[in-house]
Amino acid sequence: MGRPLQMVMGLCAGLLLAGCAEDWGVDQHGRKVTAEQLEDQWLVVNYWAEWCKPCRTEIPQLNRLEAELQGTGARVLGVNFDALQGEQLSKAAAAFDIRFTVLAQDPAPRLELPRNDVLPVTYIIDASGRLRERLVGEQTAAGLQARLAHWQAEE
């Protein structure tokens, strides 16, 4: 087999393997959230609901954190606790002025997150998909930055 053919076959195999990672569903705008977008990223996964008062005051902090994390290898993801979908999810996210990605599909099974019955709750997931910390109650951008820095320093 010639060298160019081996290179093409290797490239094809790599592309096939890269396509094996399952996408994360859609966001609050109906846009696909690809595996590639979140691959090798630290994730701050926050569960919120419309009826949760602390969630209302925490969301601006999460918006700030998402802006601060741009280009750092970390992202904020939201999940609606009541599993709102489609137009309902879009309206709720807009009413809260959420500026980070809200997943329509709960990532708990994928990330092996423990069941939670209290809100708000935030999980810190490392770049390899491992749960590092579960934070119950309202969080601040500064507090979450500190927790992320703590875990990233242990890498």
C-alpha positions as CSV (number, residue, x, y, z in Angstrom):
1,M,0.0,0.0,0.0
2,G,1.4,3.4,-1.0
3,R,2.1,6.1,1.5
4,P,-0.6,8.5,0.2
5,L,-3.2,5.8,0.4
6,Q,-2.1,5.0,4.0
7,M,-2.4,8.7,4.9
8,V,-5.9,9.0,3.4
9,M,-7.0,5.8,5.2
10,G,-5.6,7.1,8.5
11,L,-7.4,10.4,8.1
12,C,-10.7,8.6,7.3
13,A,-10.3,6.4,10.3
14,G,-9.6,9.4,12.5
15,L,-12.7,11.3,11.2
16,L,-14.8,8.2,11.8
17,L,-13.6,7.9,15.4
18,A,-14.0,11.6,16.0
19,G,-17.6,11.2,14.9
20,C,-18.3,8.5,17.5
21,A,-18.7,11.0,20.3
22,E,-22.4,11.6,20.8
23,D,-23.7,15.1,20.5
24,W,-25.4,16.8,23.5
25,G,-28.8,17.5,21.9
26,V,-30.0,21.1,21.3
27,D,-29.8,24.3,23.2
28,Q,-32.5,26.8,24.2
29,H,-32.4,28.2,20.7
30,G,-32.9,24.8,19.0
31,R,-29.2,24.8,17.9
32,K,-27.3,21.5,17.9
33,V,-24.7,21.3,20.7
34,T,-22.0,19.1,19.2
35,A,-19.6,16.8,21.1
36,E,-16.8,18.8,19.5
37,Q,-18.0,22.0,21.1
38,L,-17.6,20.6,24.6
39,E,-14.8,18.2,24.1
40,D,-11.8,18.7,26.5
41,Q,-13.7,21.5,28.3
42,W,-14.2,21.9,32.0
43,L,-17.9,22.3,32.6
44,V,-19.9,24.2,35.2
45,V,-23.3,22.6,34.9
46,N,-26.1,24.5,36.7
47,Y,-29.6,23.2,37.3
48,W,-32.3,26.0,37.5
49,A,-36.1,26.4,37.4
50,E,-38.5,29.3,37.0
51,W,-40.0,28.9,40.4
52,C,-36.5,28.9,42.2
53,K,-35.9,32.3,43.7
54,P,-32.1,31.8,44.3
55,C,-31.8,30.7,40.7
56,R,-33.0,34.1,39.6
57,T,-30.2,35.9,41.5
58,E,-27.6,33.3,40.5
59,I,-28.1,33.5,36.8
60,P,-26.5,36.9,36.3
61,Q,-23.5,35.5,38.2
62,L,-23.4,32.5,35.8
63,N,-23.7,34.9,32.8
64,R,-20.7,36.8,34.2
65,L,-18.8,33.5,34.7
66,E,-19.5,32.4,31.1
67,A,-18.1,35.7,29.8
68,E,-15.0,35.4,32.0
69,L,-14.4,31.8,30.9
70,Q,-14.3,32.6,27.1
71,G,-11.2,31.0,25.6
72,T,-10.0,29.3,28.9
73,G,-11.1,25.7,28.2
74,A,-14.2,26.0,30.5
75,R,-17.9,26.6,29.8
76,V,-21.1,27.2,31.7
77,L,-24.0,24.9,30.8
78,G,-27.5,25.3,32.2
79,V,-30.2,22.6,32.6
80,N,-33.8,23.4,33.3
81,F,-34.8,21.2,36.3
82,D,-38.4,20.9,35.0
83,A,-37.2,19.6,31.6
84,L,-38.8,22.3,29.6
85,Q,-38.4,21.8,25.9
86,G,-38.7,23.8,22.6
87,E,-40.5,27.1,22.8
88,Q,-41.1,26.8,26.6
89,L,-37.4,26.4,27.3
90,S,-36.6,29.2,24.9
91,K,-39.1,31.6,26.6
92,A,-37.9,30.6,30.2
93,A,-34.3,31.2,29.2
94,A,-35.1,34.5,27.6
95,A,-37.1,35.6,30.7
96,F,-34.1,34.9,32.9
97,D,-31.8,36.6,30.4
98,I,-29.6,33.5,30.2
99,R,-26.6,34.1,28.0
100,F,-24.9,30.7,28.4
101,T,-25.9,27.4,26.7
102,V,-28.9,25.7,28.2
103,L,-29.2,22.0,27.2
104,A,-32.6,20.7,26.4
105,Q,-31.5,17.2,27.2
106,D,-30.4,16.5,30.8
107,P,-26.7,15.5,30.7
108,A,-26.9,13.7,34.1
109,P,-26.9,10.2,32.7
110,R,-24.0,11.0,30.3
111,L,-21.9,12.7,33.1
112,E,-23.0,10.2,35.8
113,L,-24.3,13.1,38.0
114,P,-26.0,12.1,41.3
115,R,-29.7,12.8,41.5
116,N,-30.5,16.1,43.0
117,D,-33.7,17.3,44.7
118,V,-32.7,20.8,45.6
119,L,-32.0,23.9,43.6
120,P,-29.9,25.6,42.6
121,V,-27.2,22.9,42.3
122,T,-24.0,23.3,40.3
123,Y,-21.6,20.5,39.2
124,I,-18.0,21.0,38.2
125,I,-16.9,18.5,35.6
126,D,-13.3,18.2,34.5
127,A,-12.0,18.1,30.9
128,S,-12.1,14.3,30.9
129,G,-15.8,14.2,32.0
130,R,-15.3,13.4,35.7
131,L,-17.4,15.0,38.4
132,R,-15.2,17.0,40.7
133,E,-17.7,18.8,42.9
134,R,-21.4,19.3,43.7
135,L,-22.2,22.7,45.0
136,V,-25.7,23.2,46.5
137,G,-27.2,26.6,46.8
138,E,-26.6,30.0,45.1
139,Q,-23.1,30.5,43.7
140,T,-21.2,33.6,42.6
141,A,-18.9,34.0,39.6
142,A,-15.9,34.6,41.9
143,G,-16.7,31.5,44.0
144,L,-17.1,29.3,41.0
145,Q,-13.9,30.7,39.5
146,A,-12.1,29.8,42.7
147,R,-13.5,26.3,42.8
148,L,-12.5,25.8,39.1
149,A,-9.0,27.0,39.8
150,H,-8.7,24.7,42.8
151,W,-9.6,21.6,40.7
152,Q,-7.6,22.7,37.7
153,A,-4.5,23.1,39.9
154,E,-4.8,19.4,40.9
155,E,-4.6,18.3,37.3
